[in-house]
Amino acid sequence: MSNEYKDMLYDDMYDNAFEYAYFKHLNQRRKWTDERYINHPINVQQIMCEHMNTTDTYGWFDRLEEANIFSACLLHDTVEDTDATFVDIEEKFGIYVRNLVYWLTNVSTPEMGNRAYRKKVDLQHILQAPIEAICIKLADVIDNCSNIVKSEKFYNDNLRKVTELPSTFSEKYLKEKKTFLKALWKLKKEKFDVDYEKLEDNTPSKIFLRKWLVVFNNLYNDCQKIINEQMDLLNNS
């Protein structure tokens, strides 16, 4: 199979993932901005693309890796928020993308209890995920946190005209994500860093983990910066 033909297949995979996500999220809007929901998975994919192609990581990921990761980014909310199933994802995009989407899908349900308990269940779920899925989750949080305070204020300024009941979701969400980052850093030090040190030099497993640790660190730092900026904006508003 020629490289040109492979590239065509990978491009088709990405295009198919975009089309699938687009139509699954077609009638959905984002709560605070009322923009089309599909913009969110697109943003997550772009964040991952940027972090997989920095000056430190450029050329480390081949076309197949990018096609799988970018497809998972586009599809990461389809099972959780639409009628898509894991069987659908596997049949259309393969077991690897299906597994990434699985780890990125919350497992809690409203019947489990209050939000605090459900978030603990979902946190334990993502903490068991492979590092690639965790990196996509960081990109997801980055996009969700960006401008959340300003967007919520705009939403509330309009909402008060009718109900006089402002929302405080952004504060709750930002605190949840600070807890999430703390748990992720502990996981990195106790699992991924330890696993990396145990692997023999220049083996495929060590090369794989090394590049993903670089991506993780950069995403983590960006995520922490955005959360802190939003918290400062919240506290000073």
Secondary structure, 3 states (H helix, E strand, C coil): CCHHHHHHHHHHHHHHHHHHHHHHCCCCECCCCCCECCHHHHHHHHHHHHHHCCCCCCCCCCHHHHHHHHHHHHHCCHHHHCCCCHHHHHHHHCHHHHHHHHHCCCCCCHHHCCHHHHHHHHHHHHCCCCHHHHHHHHHHHHHHHCCHHHHHHHHHHHHCCCCCCCCCHHHHHHHHHHHHHHHHHHHHHHHHHHHHHHCCCCCHHHHHHHHHHHHHHHHHHHHHHHHHHHHHHHHCC
